[in-house]
Amino acid sequence: MGAYSQYTQKFSVCQQDNCGTIVVTDTSTGYGSGLNEYPLANIDHVDITFQRYEADGTLDTPDVFTFSLTDITGGGVVTSQAQLVFSFSSLSNPIDTSDGHVEITVNIAEVATDHEIITSMFFYCTVQCCVNSMKPAMYDHYGCDTCDGKYIDMVMSMDALLTALASNAACGNYTEAYKVLDTLNSLCDYTNCNCSK
């Protein structure tokens, strides 16, 4: 990072509202007024790129967003790390949040140089919604002479697979995550739930 040796760039990415909103937040350390700290006032603009990877490794067309100083501060210089929070939803800066692997690149452009960080996440909100929507009906298949225990076994297995999907995604095992996702998609009944696919 050159002269800014105390600056460590980090961004967090989280989903809200069942992947209806994605929030990218600057969680970097080392900001301040010292000579060896990254000066917020030098930010010219911020570029954020969402690159989707399909299960076979092919790349979709990336979604690229550029936030100028006008977007961030209304035209003035950046004075607070709290100003570097970026929200993406269907209403503002729409991106593809369908289930799968997405690489997010955040580039803070200074007047003289750039600071870039790349992170990844695996969306699985749709299949999670499906599994959760199947759970309430488990009671209808429990504790009676004519009940079919196969439904309960299936939903419990799907819930376990959902945990496996989340674990693989969190560990960056995206090939395995896609395998689990494909299995869950084959089991999910999307016609009888309110989960968009």
Backbone as JSON Lines, residues from 0, in Angstrom:
{"i":0,"aa":"M","n":[0.82,-1.2,0.0],"ca":[0.0,0.0,0.0],"c":[0.86,1.26,0.0]}
{"i":1,"aa":"G","n":[2.14,1.12,-0.19],"ca":[2.99,2.3,-0.28],"c":[3.09,3.04,1.03]}
{"i":2,"aa":"A","n":[2.91,4.37,0.97],"ca":[3.07,5.21,2.15],"c":[2.01,4.95,3.2]}
{"i":3,"aa":"Y","n":[0.89,4.35,2.79],"ca":[-0.21,4.16,3.72],"c":[-0.09,2.79,4.4]}
{"i":4,"aa":"S","n":[1.02,2.57,5.08],"ca":[1.33,1.24,5.62],"c":[0.41,0.84,6.77]}
{"i":5,"aa":"Q","n":[-0.21,1.78,7.45],"ca":[-1.09,1.45,8.57],"c":[-2.51,1.17,8.1]}
{"i":6,"aa":"Y","n":[-2.81,1.44,6.84],"ca":[-4.16,1.27,6.32],"c":[-4.36,-0.18,5.86]}
{"i":7,"aa":"T","n":[-5.4,-0.83,6.35],"ca":[-5.75,-2.17,5.93],"c":[-7.16,-2.14,5.36]}
{"i":8,"aa":"Q","n":[-7.28,-2.39,4.07],"ca":[-8.58,-2.27,3.43],"c":[-9.39,-3.56,3.61]}
{"i":9,"aa":"K","n":[-10.63,-3.4,4.07],"ca":[-11.55,-4.52,4.22],"c":[-12.96,-4.03,3.92]}
{"i":10,"aa":"F","n":[-13.75,-4.9,3.34],"ca":[-15.16,-4.61,3.11],"c":[-15.97,-5.82,3.54]}
{"i":11,"aa":"S","n":[-17.11,-5.56,4.13],"ca":[-18.04,-6.65,4.44],"c":[-19.19,-6.58,3.45]}
{"i":12,"aa":"V","n":[-19.71,-7.75,3.11],"ca":[-20.86,-7.84,2.21],"c":[-21.91,-8.69,2.9]}
{"i":13,"aa":"C","n":[-23.12,-8.18,3.03],"ca":[-24.17,-8.96,3.67],"c":[-25.47,-8.79,2.9]}
{"i":14,"aa":"Q","n":[-26.33,-9.8,3.04],"ca":[-27.64,-9.73,2.41],"c":[-28.69,-9.47,3.47]}
{"i":15,"aa":"Q","n":[-29.72,-8.78,3.08],"ca":[-30.85,-8.49,3.95],"c":[-32.14,-8.77,3.2]}
{"i":16,"aa":"D","n":[-33.22,-8.97,3.92],"ca":[-34.55,-9.13,3.3],"c":[-34.57,-10.27,2.28]}
{"i":17,"aa":"N","n":[-34.03,-11.44,2.68],"ca":[-34.04,-12.61,1.8],"c":[-33.38,-12.28,0.45]}
{"i":18,"aa":"C","n":[-32.21,-11.67,0.52],"ca":[-31.41,-11.26,-0.64],"c":[-32.06,-10.14,-1.44]}
{"i":19,"aa":"G","n":[-33.09,-9.5,-0.87],"ca":[-33.69,-8.36,-1.55],"c":[-32.79,-7.15,-1.55]}
{"i":20,"aa":"T","n":[-31.88,-7.1,-0.57],"ca":[-30.93,-5.99,-0.47],"c":[-29.55,-6.54,-0.15]}
{"i":21,"aa":"I","n":[-28.54,-6.05,-0.85],"ca":[-27.15,-6.4,-0.58],"c":[-26.45,-5.11,-0.14]}
{"i":22,"aa":"V","n":[-25.75,-5.19,0.99],"ca":[-25.07,-4.01,1.53],"c":[-23.56,-4.26,1.57]}
{"i":23,"aa":"V","n":[-22.81,-3.35,0.96],"ca":[-21.35,-3.4,0.96],"c":[-20.86,-2.27,1.87]}
{"i":24,"aa":"T","n":[-20.11,-2.64,2.91],"ca":[-19.7,-1.68,3.93],"c":[-18.19,-1.68,4.09]}
{"i":25,"aa":"D","n":[-17.61,-0.49,4.13],"ca":[-16.17,-0.36,4.37],"c":[-15.89,-0.65,5.84]}
{"i":26,"aa":"T","n":[-15.08,-1.67,6.09],"ca":[-14.68,-2.01,7.47],"c":[-13.16,-1.91,7.62]}
{"i":27,"aa":"S","n":[-12.54,-1.07,6.79],"ca":[-11.09,-0.92,6.82],"c":[-10.62,-0.31,8.13]}
{"i":28,"aa":"T","n":[-9.37,-0.56,8.43],"ca":[-8.74,0.02,9.62],"c":[-7.57,0.9,9.19]}
{"i":29,"aa":"G","n":[-7.19,1.82,10.04],"ca":[-6.05,2.68,9.74],"c":[-6.41,4.05,9.24]}
{"i":30,"aa":"Y","n":[-7.73,4.35,9.18],"ca":[-8.13,5.69,8.77],"c":[-7.73,6.7,9.85]}
{"i":31,"aa":"G","n":[-7.4,7.9,9.42],"ca":[-7.09,8.94,10.39],"c":[-6.31,10.06,9.74]}
{"i":32,"aa":"S","n":[-5.71,10.89,10.55],"ca":[-5.02,12.08,10.04],"c":[-3.51,11.92,10.03]}
{"i":33,"aa":"G","n":[-2.99,10.77,10.48],"ca":[-1.55,10.59,10.5],"c":[-0.96,10.46,9.11]}
{"i":34,"aa":"L","n":[0.34,10.7,9.0],"ca":[0.99,10.68,7.69],"c":[0.98,9.29,7.07]}
{"i":35,"aa":"N","n":[0.94,8.24,7.89],"ca":[0.98,6.88,7.37],"c":[-0.4,6.24,7.3]}
{"i":36,"aa":"E","n":[-1.44,7.04,7.32],"ca":[-2.79,6.5,7.29],"c":[-3.52,6.97,6.04]}
{"i":37,"aa":"Y","n":[-4.34,6.09,5.5],"ca":[-5.05,6.39,4.26],"c":[-6.0,7.57,4.46]}
{"i":38,"aa":"P","n":[-5.83,8.65,3.71],"ca":[-6.68,9.84,3.9],"c":[-8.0,9.72,3.14]}
{"i":39,"aa":"L","n":[-9.08,9.72,3.84],"ca":[-10.4,9.66,3.21],"c":[-10.62,10.8,2.23]}
{"i":40,"aa":"A","n":[-10.05,11.95,2.53],"ca":[-10.29,13.14,1.71],"c":[-9.77,12.99,0.28]}
{"i":41,"aa":"N","n":[-8.89,12.01,0.05],"ca":[-8.32,11.83,-1.29],"c":[-9.18,10.96,-2.2]}
{"i":42,"aa":"I","n":[-10.29,10.42,-1.71],"ca":[-11.13,9.54,-2.53],"c":[-11.76,10.34,-3.66]}
{"i":43,"aa":"D","n":[-11.61,9.81,-4.88],"ca":[-12.22,10.44,-6.05],"c":[-13.54,9.76,-6.4]}
{"i":44,"aa":"H","n":[-13.55,8.42,-6.39],"ca":[-14.78,7.66,-6.63],"c":[-14.57,6.22,-6.16]}
{"i":45,"aa":"V","n":[-15.65,5.46,-6.11],"ca":[-15.6,4.06,-5.72],"c":[-16.29,3.23,-6.79]}
{"i":46,"aa":"D","n":[-15.59,2.19,-7.27],"ca":[-16.17,1.24,-8.23],"c":[-16.46,-0.07,-7.52]}
{"i":47,"aa":"I","n":[-17.66,-0.61,-7.72],"ca":[-18.02,-1.91,-7.16],"c":[-18.52,-2.78,-8.3]}
{"i":48,"aa":"T","n":[-17.9,-3.96,-8.44],"ca":[-18.24,-4.88,-9.52],"c":[-18.76,-6.19,-8.95]}
{"i":49,"aa":"F","n":[-19.87,-6.67,-9.47],"ca":[-20.43,-7.97,-9.11],"c":[-20.25,-8.9,-10.31]}
{"i":50,"aa":"Q","n":[-19.44,-9.95,-10.14],"ca":[-19.18,-10.91,-11.22],"c":[-19.74,-12.27,-10.83]}
{"i":51,"aa":"R","n":[-20.73,-12.74,-11.57],"ca":[-21.37,-14.03,-11.27],"c":[-20.65,-15.17,-11.99]}
{"i":52,"aa":"Y","n":[-20.4,-16.25,-11.22],"ca":[-19.81,-17.47,-11.76],"c":[-20.9,-18.55,-11.81]}
{"i":53,"aa":"E","n":[-21.11,-19.13,-12.98],"ca":[-22.05,-20.23,-13.09],"c":[-21.4,-21.52,-12.57]}
{"i":54,"aa":"A","n":[-22.21,-22.57,-12.41],"ca":[-21.71,-23.83,-11.85],"c":[-20.6,-24.43,-12.71]}
{"i":55,"aa":"D","n":[-20.64,-24.19,-14.03],"ca":[-19.61,-24.75,-14.91],"c":[-18.39,-23.85,-15.04]}
{"i":56,"aa":"G","n":[-18.35,-22.77,-14.26],"ca":[-17.2,-21.88,-14.26],"c":[-17.29,-20.72,-15.24]}
{"i":57,"aa":"T","n":[-18.32,-20.72,-16.09],"ca":[-18.46,-19.6,-17.03],"c":[-18.86,-18.33,-16.29]}
{"i":58,"aa":"L","n":[-18.48,-17.21,-16.88],"ca":[-18.74,-15.91,-16.27],"c":[-19.9,-15.22,-16.96]}
{"i":59,"aa":"D","n":[-20.79,-14.64,-16.17],"ca":[-21.84,-13.8,-16.72],"c":[-21.29,-12.39,-16.93]}
{"i":60,"aa":"T","n":[-22.04,-11.56,-17.62],"ca":[-21.65,-10.17,-17.78],"c":[-21.68,-9.48,-16.41]}
{"i":61,"aa":"P","n":[-20.59,-8.85,-16.01],"ca":[-20.56,-8.25,-14.66],"c":[-21.46,-7.02,-14.55]}
{"i":62,"aa":"D","n":[-21.94,-6.8,-13.33],"ca":[-22.64,-5.55,-13.01],"c":[-21.61,-4.62,-12.38]}
{"i":63,"aa":"V","n":[-21.4,-3.45,-12.99],"ca":[-20.4,-2.49,-12.52],"c":[-21.09,-1.2,-12.11]}
{"i":64,"aa":"F","n":[-20.79,-0.74,-10.91],"ca":[-21.38,0.5,-10.4],"c":[-20.26,1.45,-10.0]}
{"i":65,"aa":"T","n":[-20.36,2.7,-10.42],"ca":[-19.4,3.72,-10.04],"c":[-20.11,4.77,-9.19]}
{"i":66,"aa":"F","n":[-19.56,5.03,-8.02],"ca":[-20.12,6.02,-7.1],"c":[-19.16,7.2,-7.04]}
{"i":67,"aa":"S","n":[-19.62,8.33,-7.53],"ca":[-18.8,9.55,-7.53],"c":[-18.89,10.22,-6.16]}
{"i":68,"aa":"L","n":[-18.11,11.26,-5.99],"ca":[-18.19,12.02,-4.74],"c":[-19.59,12.61,-4.56]}
{"i":69,"aa":"T","n":[-20.24,12.96,-5.66],"ca":[-21.6,13.48,-5.57],"c":[-22.53,12.41,-5.01]}
{"i":70,"aa":"D","n":[-22.36,11.16,-5.48],"ca":[-23.17,10.05,-4.96],"c":[-22.9,9.8,-3.48]}
{"i":71,"aa":"I","n":[-21.65,9.89,-3.09],"ca":[-21.24,9.52,-1.73],"c":[-21.51,10.62,-0.72]}
{"i":72,"aa":"T","n":[-21.15,11.84,-1.08],"ca":[-21.19,12.93,-0.1],"c":[-22.04,14.12,-0.54]}
{"i":73,"aa":"G","n":[-22.55,14.07,-1.77],"ca":[-23.26,15.23,-2.29],"c":[-22.33,16.22,-2.95]}
{"i":74,"aa":"G","n":[-21.07,15.85,-3.09],"ca":[-20.13,16.71,-3.81],"c":[-18.9,17.08,-3.02]}
{"i":75,"aa":"G","n":[-18.95,16.97,-1.71],"ca":[-17.78,17.3,-0.9],"c":[-16.83,16.12,-0.77]}
{"i":76,"aa":"V","n":[-15.79,16.31,0.02],"ca":[-14.83,15.22,0.23],"c":[-15.4,14.23,1.24]}
{"i":77,"aa":"V","n":[-14.88,13.01,1.2],"ca":[-15.28,12.0,2.17],"c":[-14.6,12.3,3.49]}
{"i":78,"aa":"T","n":[-15.39,12.44,4.54],"ca":[-14.84,12.79,5.85],"c":[-15.03,11.69,6.88]}
{"i":79,"aa":"S","n":[-15.82,10.68,6.54],"ca":[-16.11,9.63,7.52],"c":[-16.22,8.28,6.83]}
{"i":80,"aa":"Q","n":[-15.69,7.27,7.48],"ca":[-15.8,5.91,6.97],"c":[-17.27,5.49,6.85]}
{"i":81,"aa":"A","n":[-18.12,6.06,7.69],"ca":[-19.55,5.73,7.67],"c":[-20.21,6.13,6.36]}
{"i":82,"aa":"Q","n":[-19.55,6.98,5.58],"ca":[-20.1,7.37,4.28],"c":[-19.9,6.29,3.22]}
{"i":83,"aa":"L","n":[-19.02,5.33,3.49],"ca":[-18.69,4.3,2.51],"c":[-19.53,3.05,2.75]}
{"i":84,"aa":"V","n":[-20.84,3.21,2.67],"ca":[-21.81,2.12,2.77],"c":[-22.66,2.18,1.51]}
{"i":85,"aa":"F","n":[-22.71,1.05,0.78],"ca":[-23.37,1.04,-0.52],"c":[-24.44,-0.04,-0.53]}
{"i":86,"aa":"S","n":[-25.64,0.32,-0.94],"ca":[-26.78,-0.59,-0.91],"c":[-27.24,-0.91,-2.33]}
{"i":87,"aa":"F","n":[-27.58,-2.18,-2.53],"ca":[-28.04,-2.65,-3.84],"c":[-29.35,-3.4,-3.65]}
{"i":88,"aa":"S","n":[-30.38,-3.0,-4.38],"ca":[-31.67,-3.66,-4.28],"c":[-32.39,-3.51,-5.61]}
{"i":89,"aa":"S","n":[-33.6,-4.08,-5.72],"ca":[-34.36,-3.96,-6.96],"c":[-34.78,-2.51,-7.22]}
{"i":90,"aa":"L","n":[-34.83,-1.71,-6.16],"ca":[-35.23,-0.31,-6.3],"c":[-34.06,0.61,-6.57]}
{"i":91,"aa":"S","n":[-32.87,0.22,-6.14],"ca":[-31.7,1.07,-6.29],"c":[-30.48,0.21,-6.59]}
{"i":92,"aa":"N","n":[-29.83,0.43,-7.72],"ca":[-28.66,-0.34,-8.13],"c":[-28.96,-1.84,-8.18]}
{"i":93,"aa":"P","n":[-29.89,-2.29,-9.03],"ca":[-30.28,-3.7,-9.04],"c":[-29.16,-4.62,-9.52]}
{"i":94,"aa":"I","n":[-29.0,-5.76,-8.85],"ca":[-28.04,-6.78,-9.24],"c":[-28.75,-8.13,-9.23]}
{"i":95,"aa":"D","n":[-28.12,-9.13,-9.84],"ca":[-28.66,-10.48,-9.88],"c":[-28.3,-11.2,-8.59]}
{"i":96,"aa":"T","n":[-29.3,-11.48,-7.76],"ca":[-29.05,-12.17,-6.49],"c":[-29.63,-13.58,-6.51]}
{"i":97,"aa":"S","n":[-29.79,-14.15,-7.71],"ca":[-30.23,-15.54,-7.76],"c":[-29.15,-16.43,-7.16]}
{"i":98,"aa":"D","n":[-29.55,-17.63,-6.75],"ca":[-28.64,-18.51,-6.03],"c":[-27.38,-18.79,-6.86]}
{"i":99,"aa":"G","n":[-26.23,-18.69,-6.19],"ca":[-24.97,-18.99,-6.86],"c":[-23.82,-18.12,-6.38]}
{"i":100,"aa":"H","n":[-22.64,-18.35,-6.94],"ca":[-21.39,-17.72,-6.55],"c":[-21.21,-16.36,-7.23]}
{"i":101,"aa":"V","n":[-20.93,-15.36,-6.43],"ca":[-20.68,-14.01,-6.94],"c":[-19.39,-13.48,-6.34]}
{"i":102,"aa":"E","n":[-18.54,-12.91,-7.19],"ca":[-17.3,-12.26,-6.74],"c":[-17.54,-10.76,-6.74]}
{"i":103,"aa":"I","n":[-17.19,-10.11,-5.63],"ca":[-17.41,-8.67,-5.49],"c":[-16.05,-7.98,-5.41]}
{"i":104,"aa":"T","n":[-15.82,-7.04,-6.31],"ca":[-14.59,-6.26,-6.31],"c":[-14.91,-4.82,-5.92]}
{"i":105,"aa":"V","n":[-14.24,-4.32,-4.91],"ca":[-14.41,-2.92,-4.48],"c":[-13.11,-2.19,-4.76]}
{"i":106,"aa":"N","n":[-13.18,-1.13,-5.52],"ca":[-12.01,-0.34,-5.86],"c":[-12.23,1.1,-5.4]}
{"i":107,"aa":"I","n":[-11.42,1.53,-4.43],"ca":[-11.44,2.93,-3.99],"c":[-10.39,3.67,-4.81]}
{"i":108,"aa":"A","n":[-10.84,4.61,-5.61],"ca":[-9.94,5.36,-6.49],"c":[-9.59,6.69,-5.83]}
{"i":109,"aa":"E","n":[-8.3,6.85,-5.58],"ca":[-7.78,8.14,-5.13],"c":[-7.42,8.98,-6.35]}
{"i":110,"aa":"V","n":[-7.0,10.17,-6.09],"ca":[-6.53,11.03,-7.17],"c":[-5.3,10.41,-7.82]}
{"i":111,"aa":"A","n":[-4.41,9.8,-7.02],"ca":[-3.13,9.31,-7.54],"c":[-3.04,7.79,-7.67]}
{"i":112,"aa":"T","n":[-3.85,7.04,-6.95],"ca":[-3.71,5.59,-6.97],"c":[-5.04,4.93,-6.61]}
{"i":113,"aa":"D","n":[-5.1,3.62,-6.75],"ca":[-6.31,2.87,-6.44],"c":[-6.03,1.85,-5.33]}
{"i":114,"aa":"H","n":[-7.06,1.52,-4.58],"ca":[-7.0,0.48,-3.56],"c":[-8.11,-0.5,-3.86]}
{"i":115,"aa":"E","n":[-7.75,-1.76,-4.12],"ca":[-8.74,-2.74,-4.57],"c":[-8.75,-3.95,-3.63]}
{"i":116,"aa":"I","n":[-9.94,-4.45,-3.39],"ca":[-10.09,-5.68,-2.62],"c":[-11.18,-6.52,-3.28]}
{"i":117,"aa":"I","n":[-10.96,-7.84,-3.27],"ca":[-11.91,-8.76,-3.89],"c":[-12.4,-9.74,-2.83]}
{"i":118,"aa":"T","n":[-13.7,-9.94,-2.79],"ca":[-14.29,-10.91,-1.88],"c":[-15.36,-11.68,-2.63]}
{"i":119,"aa":"S","n":[-15.79,-12.8,-2.07],"ca":[-16.8,-13.63,-2.71],"c":[-17.9,-13.98,-1.74]}
{"i":120,"aa":"M","n":[-19.07,-14.27,-2.29],"ca":[-20.15,-14.82,-1.48],"c":[-20.99,-15.74,-2.36]}
{"i":121,"aa":"F","n":[-21.76,-16.57,-1.71],"ca":[-22.61,-17.53,-2.41],"c":[-24.04,-17.28,-1.96]}
{"i":122,"aa":"F","n":[-24.87,-16.8,-2.88],"ca":[-26.27,-16.57,-2.54],"c":[-27.02,-17.91,-2.55]}
{"i":123,"aa":"Y","n":[-27.88,-18.1,-1.54],"ca":[-28.75,-19.28,-1.54],"c":[-30.1,-18.95,-0.89]}
{"i":124,"aa":"C","n":[-30.52,-17.72,-1.03],"ca":[-31.76,-17.27,-0.39],"c":[-32.99,-17.98,-0.96]}
{"i":125,"aa":"T","n":[-33.03,-18.24,-2.27],"ca":[-34.21,-18.84,-2.88],"c":[-34.42,-20.27,-2.4]}
{"i":126,"aa":"V","n":[-33.36,-21.06,-2.42],"ca":[-33.5,-22.45,-1.98],"c":[-33.73,-22.52,-0.47]}
{"i":127,"aa":"Q","n":[-33.16,-21.59,0.28],"ca":[-33.41,-21.52,1.73],"c":[-34.88,-21.21,2.0]}
{"i":128,"aa":"C","n":[-35.43,-20.29,1.22],"ca":[-36.84,-19.94,1.34],"c":[-37.71,-21.16,1.07]}
{"i":129,"aa":"C","n":[-37.35,-21.93,0.05],"ca":[-38.12,-23.13,-0.29],"c":[-38.12,-24.13,0.86]}
{"i":130,"aa":"V","n":[-36.94,-24.43,1.4],"ca":[-36.83,-25.4,2.5],"c":[-37.64,-24.91,3.7]}
{"i":131,"aa":"N","n":[-37.5,-23.65,4.03],"ca":[-38.23,-23.11,5.19],"c":[-39.74,-23.13,4.98]}
{"i":132,"aa":"S","n":[-40.17,-22.94,3.72],"ca":[-41.61,-22.95,3.45],"c":[-42.22,-24.34,3.57]}
{"i":133,"aa":"M","n":[-41.38,-25.38,3.48],"ca":[-41.86,-26.75,3.58],"c":[-41.98,-27.24,5.02]}
{"i":134,"aa":"K","n":[-41.33,-26.55,5.94],"ca":[-41.3,-27.01,7.34],"c":[-42.65,-26.97,8.05]}
{"i":135,"aa":"P","n":[-43.49,-25.95,7.85],"ca":[-44.75,-25.92,8.59],"c":[-45.63,-27.15,8.35]}
{"i":136,"aa":"A","n":[-45.57,-27.73,7.16],"ca":[-46.41,-28.89,6.84],"c":[-45.92,-30.17,7.5]}
{"i":137,"aa":"M","n":[-44.76,-30.13,8.13],"ca":[-44.23,-31.34,8.78],"c":[-45.2,-31.85,9.86]}
{"i":138,"aa":"Y","n":[-45.86,-30.93,10.54],"ca":[-46.77,-31.35,11.62],"c":[-47.94,-32.16,11.09]}
{"i":139,"aa":"D","n":[-48.38,-31.87,9.87],"ca":[-49.49,-32.61,9.27],"c":[-49.12,-34.06,8.96]}
{"i":140,"aa":"H","n":[-47.83,-34.35,8.95],"ca":[-47.35,-35.7,8.63],"c":[-46.79,-36.4,9.87]}
{"i":141,"aa":"Y","n":[-47.17,-35.93,11.05],"ca":[-46.56,-36.46,12.28],"c":[-47.64,-36.96,13.24]}
{"i":142,"aa":"G","n":[-47.38,-38.1,13.87],"ca":[-48.17,-38.57,15.01],"c":[-49.56,-39.06,14.71]}
{"i":143,"aa":"C","n":[-49.81,-39.64,13.55],"ca":[-51.12,-40.22,13.28],"c":[-50.93,-41.53,12.52]}
{"i":144,"aa":"D","n":[-51.93,-42.37,12.56],"ca":[-51.81,-43.7,11.96],"c":[-51.64,-43.66,10.45]}
{"i":145,"aa":"T","n":[-52.24,-42.67,9.84],"ca":[-52.18,-42.58,8.37],"c":[-51.11,-41.62,7.87]}
{"i":146,"aa":"C","n":[-50.31,-41.08,8.78],"ca":[-49.3,-40.09,8.38],"c":[-48.18,-40.75,7.57]}
{"i":147,"aa":"D","n":[-47.65,-39.98,6.65],"ca":[-46.54,-40.44,5.83],"c":[-45.26,-39.81,6.36]}
{"i":148,"aa":"G","n":[-44.41,-40.63,6.97],"ca":[-43.17,-40.13,7.54],"c":[-42.15,-39.74,6.51]}
{"i":149,"aa":"K","n":[-42.39,-40.1,5.25],"ca":[-41.41,-39.79,4.21],"c":[-41.26,-38.28,4.02]}
{"i":150,"aa":"Y","n":[-42.35,-37.53,4.18],"ca":[-42.28,-36.08,4.02],"c":[-41.37,-35.48,5.09]}
{"i":151,"aa":"I","n":[-41.54,-35.92,6.33],"ca":[-40.7,-35.41,7.42],"c":[-39.25,-35.74,7.15]}
{"i":152,"aa":"D","n":[-38.98,-36.99,6.75],"ca":[-37.6,-37.39,6.47],"c":[-37.01,-36.53,5.35]}
{"i":153,"aa":"M","n":[-37.8,-36.26,4.32],"ca":[-37.31,-35.47,3.2],"c":[-36.97,-34.04,3.63]}
{"i":154,"aa":"V","n":[-37.88,-33.42,4.38],"ca":[-37.64,-32.03,4.79],"c":[-36.45,-31.94,5.74]}
{"i":155,"aa":"M","n":[-36.32,-32.9,6.64],"ca":[-35.17,-32.9,7.54],"c":[-33.86,-33.11,6.77]}
{"i":156,"aa":"S","n":[-33.91,-33.96,5.75],"ca":[-32.73,-34.16,4.91],"c":[-32.4,-32.89,4.14]}
{"i":157,"aa":"M","n":[-33.42,-32.22,3.64],"ca":[-33.21,-30.97,2.91],"c":[-32.62,-29.9,3.82]}
{"i":158,"aa":"D","n":[-33.08,-29.87,5.07],"ca":[-32.54,-28.9,6.02],"c":[-31.07,-29.19,6.29]}
{"i":159,"aa":"A","n":[-30.73,-30.48,6.39],"ca":[-29.32,-30.85,6.59],"c":[-28.49,-30.47,5.36]}
{"i":160,"aa":"L","n":[-29.05,-30.69,4.17],"ca":[-28.34,-30.29,2.95],"c":[-28.16,-28.78,2.87]}
{"i":161,"aa":"L","n":[-29.14,-28.04,3.37],"ca":[-29.03,-26.58,3.4],"c":[-27.87,-26.16,4.3]}
{"i":162,"aa":"T","n":[-27.7,-26.86,5.42],"ca":[-26.56,-26.59,6.3],"c":[-25.25,-26.9,5.59]}
{"i":163,"aa":"A","n":[-25.23,-28.01,4.84],"ca":[-24.04,-28.36,4.07],"c":[-23.73,-27.31,3.01]}
{"i":164,"aa":"L","n":[-24.78,-26.8,2.37],"ca":[-24.6,-25.74,1.37],"c":[-23.99,-24.5,2.02]}
{"i":165,"aa":"A","n":[-24.55,-24.1,3.16],"ca":[-24.04,-22.9,3.86],"c":[-22.59,-23.1,4.29]}
{"i":166,"aa":"S","n":[-22.25,-24.28,4.75],"ca":[-20.88,-24.56,5.2],"c":[-19.91,-24.51,4.03]}
{"i":167,"aa":"N","n":[-20.26,-25.15,2.92],"ca":[-19.39,-25.12,1.75],"c":[-19.23,-23.7,1.22]}
{"i":168,"aa":"A","n":[-20.33,-22.95,1.2],"ca":[-20.26,-21.57,0.72],"c":[-19.37,-20.73,1.6]}
{"i":169,"aa":"A","n":[-19.51,-20.89,2.92],"ca":[-18.71,-20.09,3.86],"c":[-17.22,-20.41,3.76]}
{"i":170,"aa":"C","n":[-16.91,-21.65,3.38],"ca":[-15.51,-22.07,3.28],"c":[-14.93,-21.86,1.88]}
{"i":171,"aa":"G","n":[-15.73,-21.33,0.97],"ca":[-15.25,-21.08,-0.38],"c":[-15.21,-22.32,-1.26]}
{"i":172,"aa":"N","n":[-15.88,-23.39,-0.85],"ca":[-15.94,-24.61,-1.66],"c":[-17.12,-24.5,-2.63]}
{"i":173,"aa":"Y","n":[-16.98,-23.65,-3.63],"ca":[-18.11,-23.32,-4.48],"c":[-18.53,-24.47,-5.39]}
{"i":174,"aa":"T","n":[-17.6,-25.31,-5.82],"ca":[-17.96,-26.47,-6.64],"c":[-18.89,-27.39,-5.86]}
{"i":175,"aa":"E","n":[-18.53,-27.67,-4.61],"ca":[-19.39,-28.51,-3.77],"c":[-20.7,-27.81,-3.45]}
{"i":176,"aa":"A","n":[-20.65,-26.5,-3.23],"ca":[-21.87,-25.74,-2.94],"c":[-22.85,-25.84,-4.1]}
{"i":177,"aa":"Y","n":[-22.35,-25.76,-5.32],"ca":[-23.23,-25.88,-6.49],"c":[-23.84,-27.28,-6.59]}
{"i":178,"aa":"K","n":[-23.07,-28.31,-6.21],"ca":[-23.61,-29.67,-6.24],"c":[-24.78,-29.8,-5.26]}
{"i":179,"aa":"V","n":[-24.6,-29.26,-4.06],"ca":[-25.67,-29.32,-3.06],"c":[-26.86,-28.49,-3.52]}
{"i":180,"aa":"L","n":[-26.58,-27.32,-4.1],"ca":[-27.66,-26.46,-4.6],"c":[-28.48,-27.18,-5.66]}
{"i":181,"aa":"D","n":[-27.81,-27.88,-6.58],"ca":[-28.53,-28.62,-7.62],"c":[-29.42,-29.69,-7.01]}
{"i":182,"aa":"T","n":[-28.92,-30.38,-5.98],"ca":[-29.71,-31.41,-5.31],"c":[-30.93,-30.81,-4.65]}
{"i":183,"aa":"L","n":[-30.74,-29.7,-3.95],"ca":[-31.86,-29.05,-3.28],"c":[-32.89,-28.53,-4.29]}
{"i":184,"aa":"N","n":[-32.41,-27.99,-5.39],"ca":[-33.34,-27.49,-6.41],"c":[-34.18,-28.62,-7.0]}
{"i":185,"aa":"S","n":[-33.6,-29.82,-7.09],"ca":[-34.35,-30.95,-7.62],"c":[-35.42,-31.43,-6.64]}
{"i":186,"aa":"L","n":[-35.24,-31.14,-5.35],"ca":[-36.18,-31.56,-4.32],"c":[-37.23,-30.5,-3.99]}
{"i":187,"aa":"C","n":[-36.9,-29.25,-4.26],"ca":[-37.79,-28.16,-3.87],"c":[-39.02,-28.09,-4.77]}
{"i":188,"aa":"D","n":[-40.15,-27.79,-4.16],"ca":[-41.4,-27.62,-4.89],"c":[-41.67,-26.12,-4.98]}
{"i":189,"aa":"Y","n":[-41.13,-25.51,-6.02],"ca":[-41.24,-24.05,-6.16],"c":[-42.65,-23.6,-6.56]}
{"i":190,"aa":"T","n":[-43.48,-24.55,-6.99],"ca":[-44.84,-24.16,-7.4],"c":[-45.75,-23.91,-6.21]}
{"i":191,"aa":"N","n":[-45.36,-24.44,-5.04],"ca":[-46.21,-24.32,-3.86],"c":[-45.6,-23.47,-2.76]}
{"i":192,"aa":"C","n":[-44.72,-22.58,-3.11],"ca":[-44.15,-21.67,-2.11],"c":[-44.08,-20.27,-2.71]}
{"i":193,"aa":"N","n":[-43.84,-19.3,-1.89],"ca":[-43.75,-17.93,-2.34],"c":[-42.29,-17.5,-2.54]}
{"i":194,"aa":"C","n":[-41.51,-18.41,-3.09],"ca":[-40.09,-18.15,-3.28],"c":[-39.8,-17.98,-4.77]}
{"i":195,"aa":"S","n":[-39.3,-16.84,-5.16],"ca":[-39.02,-16.61,-6.57],"c":[-37.8,-17.4,-6.99]}
{"i":196,"aa":"K","n":[-37.84,-17.94,-8.18],"ca":[-36.72,-18.73,-8.69],"c":[-36.39,-18.28,-10.12]}
